[in-house]
Amino acid sequence: MKGLLIAMGFAVLSGAANAEGVADLSWLTGCWVQADGDRTVEEYWTKPSGGVLMGAGKTLRAGKLRNYEHMRIEPIAGVLTFTAIPSGQAEASFPAKSQAEGEVIFENLAHDFPQRVIYRKAHNGLSARIEGVVNGQSRSVDFTYKRCGAD
């Protein structure tokens, strides 16, 4: 019984720490946009609540929706995890590899592409990067976001 109480105490403390980990990512909150010619990428993140950040993204080309993605960041099995559901693809989860002030790196080496999802708080916006290996070649895509409406 005493062991069960100790284990329950650790579970509660672990959950609290992970909820704080989600709260530490509050700098992701809001609407972010990257416009490049006729291509626009937008990402939206809710305020952390209930131990989760919810996100959505879309890519427009010439004003038409090309793809979209539903996302969340939450503790899973005691580890802060980024989960994405891209349009037309299966859900994929990426446990946090590291988290520091203004930066978080999620990694799933078993996933096809990307294997890493990186967010960094930037001076005037948000930097995101996806990277991994495709056909034996390293590949990465960078996103330099600014706040929506901050022209």
C-alpha positions as CSV (number, residue, x, y, z in Angstrom):
1,M,0.0,0.0,0.0
2,K,2.8,2.4,0.9
3,G,4.5,1.6,-2.4
4,L,1.3,2.4,-4.3
5,L,0.9,5.7,-2.5
6,I,4.5,6.6,-3.4
7,A,4.0,5.6,-7.0
8,M,0.8,7.7,-7.2
9,G,2.7,10.6,-5.7
10,F,5.3,10.4,-8.4
11,A,2.7,10.1,-11.1
12,V,1.0,13.3,-9.8
13,L,4.3,15.2,-9.6
14,S,5.3,13.9,-13.1
15,G,1.9,15.1,-14.5
16,A,2.4,18.5,-12.9
17,A,5.9,18.9,-14.3
18,N,4.7,18.0,-17.8
19,A,1.8,20.5,-17.5
20,E,4.4,23.1,-16.6
21,G,6.4,21.9,-19.6
22,V,3.4,22.7,-21.8
23,A,3.0,26.1,-20.1
24,D,6.7,26.8,-20.8
25,L,5.8,26.7,-24.5
26,S,3.3,29.6,-24.2
27,W,5.6,31.6,-26.5
28,L,4.1,29.5,-29.3
29,T,0.6,30.9,-28.7
30,G,-1.0,32.9,-31.4
31,C,-1.2,33.2,-35.1
32,W,2.0,32.9,-37.2
33,V,2.4,33.5,-40.9
34,Q,5.2,33.1,-43.6
35,A,4.4,34.6,-47.0
36,D,6.7,34.0,-49.9
37,G,5.4,34.9,-53.3
38,D,2.2,33.2,-54.0
39,R,2.8,30.7,-51.1
40,T,1.5,31.4,-47.6
41,V,2.0,29.2,-44.6
42,E,0.0,29.9,-41.4
43,E,0.2,28.2,-38.0
44,Y,-2.1,28.8,-35.1
45,W,-1.5,27.7,-31.5
46,T,-4.0,28.0,-28.6
47,K,-3.0,29.1,-25.1
48,P,-1.8,26.1,-23.0
49,S,-4.7,24.8,-20.9
50,G,-5.7,21.4,-19.6
51,G,-2.1,20.3,-20.1
52,V,-2.2,20.7,-23.9
53,L,-1.5,23.2,-26.6
54,M,-3.7,22.7,-29.7
55,G,-2.5,23.8,-33.1
56,A,-3.6,24.0,-36.7
57,G,-1.7,24.9,-39.9
58,K,-2.4,25.5,-43.5
59,T,-0.5,26.1,-46.7
60,L,-2.0,28.2,-49.5
61,R,-0.7,28.6,-53.0
62,A,-2.2,31.3,-55.2
63,G,-5.0,31.6,-52.6
64,K,-6.0,28.0,-52.7
65,L,-5.6,25.5,-49.9
66,R,-2.9,23.0,-50.7
67,N,-2.6,21.2,-47.3
68,Y,-3.5,21.5,-43.7
69,E,-2.5,19.9,-40.4
70,H,-3.9,19.5,-36.9
71,M,-1.3,19.5,-34.1
72,R,-1.1,19.2,-30.3
73,I,1.6,19.2,-27.7
74,E,0.9,17.3,-24.6
75,P,2.6,14.9,-22.1
76,I,2.3,11.3,-23.2
77,A,3.7,8.6,-21.0
78,G,5.5,11.3,-19.0
79,V,7.2,12.9,-22.0
80,L,6.2,16.2,-23.7
81,T,5.1,15.1,-27.2
82,F,4.3,16.9,-30.5
83,T,1.6,15.0,-32.5
84,A,0.7,16.0,-36.0
85,I,-2.1,14.9,-38.3
86,P,-1.3,16.2,-41.7
87,S,-3.9,16.2,-44.5
88,G,-4.2,12.8,-46.1
89,Q,-1.6,11.2,-43.8
90,A,-1.6,9.2,-40.6
91,E,-1.0,10.7,-37.2
92,A,2.6,10.9,-36.1
93,S,4.0,11.6,-32.7
94,F,7.4,13.1,-31.8
95,P,8.6,13.0,-28.2
96,A,10.6,16.0,-27.0
97,K,14.4,15.4,-27.3
98,S,15.2,18.7,-25.6
99,Q,13.5,21.8,-24.2
100,A,15.2,25.0,-23.2
101,E,14.2,28.6,-22.8
102,G,12.6,29.6,-26.1
103,E,13.4,26.3,-27.9
104,V,12.0,22.8,-28.2
105,I,13.1,19.9,-30.3
106,F,10.9,16.9,-31.0
107,E,12.2,13.7,-32.6
108,N,10.9,10.4,-34.0
109,L,13.7,8.7,-35.9
110,A,11.2,5.9,-37.0
111,H,9.1,8.4,-38.9
112,D,9.7,8.8,-42.7
113,F,9.9,12.6,-42.9
114,P,10.4,14.6,-41.0
115,Q,12.2,13.0,-38.1
116,R,12.7,16.2,-36.2
117,V,10.4,19.2,-35.5
118,I,12.1,22.2,-34.1
119,Y,10.5,25.4,-32.8
120,R,12.6,28.4,-31.6
121,K,11.4,31.7,-30.3
122,A,12.9,34.5,-32.5
123,H,13.4,38.2,-31.7
124,N,10.6,39.3,-34.1
125,G,8.7,36.0,-34.5
126,L,9.0,32.3,-34.6
127,S,11.4,30.0,-36.3
128,A,10.4,26.4,-37.2
129,R,12.3,23.7,-38.9
130,I,11.5,20.2,-40.0
131,E,14.4,17.9,-40.9
132,G,15.3,14.3,-41.5
133,V,16.6,11.9,-44.2
134,V,14.8,11.1,-47.5
135,N,16.3,8.5,-49.8
136,G,19.6,8.6,-47.8
137,Q,19.9,12.4,-48.2
138,S,19.6,14.9,-45.4
139,R,16.7,17.3,-46.0
140,S,15.3,20.2,-44.1
141,V,12.6,22.9,-44.5
142,D,12.8,26.2,-42.6
143,F,9.9,28.4,-41.7
144,T,10.4,32.0,-40.6
145,Y,7.1,33.2,-39.1
146,K,5.9,36.6,-38.0
147,R,2.8,37.3,-36.0
148,C,-0.3,37.5,-38.2
149,G,-1.1,41.1,-39.0
150,A,2.4,42.3,-38.0
151,D,3.4,43.7,-41.4
